Amino acid sequence: MTGTPPGGDLAAGVLARVGELLAGLSAADVAALTQGRARLAVVPVTPAGDPVAPADGPSDRPAAPTPLSPTAPVQPAPSGVDLDAASAALDAMARRGDGTAYLTPWAIRDLRALAARLGLRGVGGLRKAELVERLVERTIGFRVASAAVRAR
């Protein structure tokens, strides 16, 4: 389903898309949603299907520290990977395994660039697998652990 449904009711179109999404989830994922252990996130995508960096605005997630000042130019990763889109993609993931699968194919220099963007220090001597683990823990792991603490 794409575009506005017949009759132009945007809300009905959104509800239909959410229904399609929920129908495709496993029973465990639906149970996690209903019990508040998971949430749905709206992540804008480019026409190619790549995640887009979220617009500035309020968020219920803690902001990741960044070594860049607000006026500093944004440096792309060495291979041209969009670090903002990668950060947004990691923010949308709910499981550590998803983050690991997403980052494992990356080149080590791109992983180091992402680590620098996220403010991770002391990662220069890490092996690729260790760096991926650190990045996943800094993003998804931090959020999952914070949610678990808030749930207590």
C-alpha positions in Angstrom: 0.0 0.0 0.0 1.4 3.3 -1.0 0.1 6.9 -1.0 -3.2 8.1 0.4 -6.0 5.5 0.3 -9.1 6.1 -1.8 -11.2 8.8 -0.2 -8.1 10.6 1.0 -8.3 9.5 4.7 -4.7 9.6 5.8 -5.4 8.2 9.3 -7.1 5.2 7.7 -4.1 4.7 5.5 -1.7 4.9 8.5 -3.8 2.4 10.4 -3.9 0.0 7.4 -0.1 0.2 7.2 0.3 -0.5 10.9 -2.1 -3.4 10.6 0.1 -4.8 7.7 3.2 -4.4 9.9 1.6 -6.1 12.9 0.3 -9.0 10.8 3.9 -9.7 9.7 5.3 -9.8 13.2 5.9 -12.9 15.2 3.7 -13.7 18.1 6.6 -13.0 20.5 7.2 -9.6 18.9 3.5 -8.7 19.2 3.5 -9.9 22.9 6.6 -7.7 23.6 4.7 -4.7 22.1 1.6 -5.3 24.2 3.6 -5.8 27.3 5.6 -2.6 26.7 8.9 -4.5 26.2 9.2 -3.2 22.6 8.0 -0.3 20.6 7.3 0.7 17.1 9.4 3.5 15.6 8.9 5.6 12.6 12.1 5.9 10.7 12.0 8.0 7.5 13.7 6.4 4.5 15.1 7.7 1.3 13.7 6.5 -2.0 16.4 3.8 -2.0 15.1 2.5 1.4 18.1 3.8 3.4 17.3 5.3 6.9 17.3 9.1 7.1 18.8 10.9 10.1 16.0 12.1 12.4 15.0 15.7 12.3 15.9 17.9 15.3 13.1 17.8 17.8 12.1 16.2 21.1 13.0 12.6 21.7 12.5 10.2 24.5 16.0 8.8 23.9 19.0 10.2 25.7 21.3 12.1 23.3 24.5 10.4 22.5 27.5 12.5 23.4 29.4 13.8 20.4 32.9 15.1 20.2 31.7 17.6 17.5 30.8 21.2 18.4 27.5 22.4 16.9 29.4 24.5 14.4 31.9 21.9 13.4 31.4 20.5 9.8 30.2 16.9 9.7 32.9 14.6 8.3 31.7 11.6 6.3 33.1 8.2 7.0 36.2 7.3 4.9 34.2 5.2 2.4 31.4 7.8 2.3 29.0 5.9 4.6 26.4 8.3 6.0 27.1 8.2 9.7 23.9 10.1 10.6 21.8 7.5 8.8 23.8 4.7 10.4 23.2 6.2 13.8 19.5 6.6 13.1 19.3 3.0 11.9 21.0 1.8 15.2 18.5 4.0 17.1 15.6 2.2 15.5 16.9 -1.3 16.3 15.7 -3.1 19.4 18.0 -6.1 19.6 21.7 -6.2 20.0 21.9 -9.0 17.3 20.3 -6.7 14.8 23.0 -4.1 15.4 25.8 -6.7 15.2 24.4 -8.0 11.9 24.1 -4.4 10.6 27.7 -3.4 11.5 29.6 -6.6 10.9 30.0 -6.1 7.1 31.4 -2.6 7.5 35.1 -1.8 7.0 37.1 -1.2 10.2 37.8 2.4 9.2 34.1 3.1 8.9 33.4 1.5 12.3 36.1 3.7 13.8 34.5 6.8 12.2 31.2 5.8 13.7 32.8 5.3 17.0 34.3 8.7 16.9 30.9 10.2 15.9 29.4 8.5 19.0 32.2 9.7 21.3 33.7 6.3 22.0 37.3 6.6 23.0 40.1 4.0 23.1 38.9 2.0 20.2 42.0 2.4 18.0 43.5 -0.9 19.0 40.4 -3.0 19.1 39.8 -5.9 16.7 36.8 -5.5 14.4 34.5 -7.9 16.4 35.3 -6.0 19.6 34.7 -2.7 18.0 31.3 -3.8 16.7 30.4 -5.1 20.1 31.4 -1.7 21.7 29.3 0.2 19.2 26.3 -2.0 19.7 26.6 -1.7 23.5 27.0 2.1 23.2 23.8 2.4 21.2 21.3 -0.5 21.4 22.7 -2.0 24.6 22.6 1.4 26.4 19.0 1.9 25.4 17.9 -1.6 26.4 19.6 -1.4 29.7 18.1 2.0 30.4 14.6 0.7 29.6 15.2 -2.3 31.9 16.2 0.0 34.8 13.2 2.3 34.2 10.9 -0.7 34.3 11.9 -1.6 37.8 
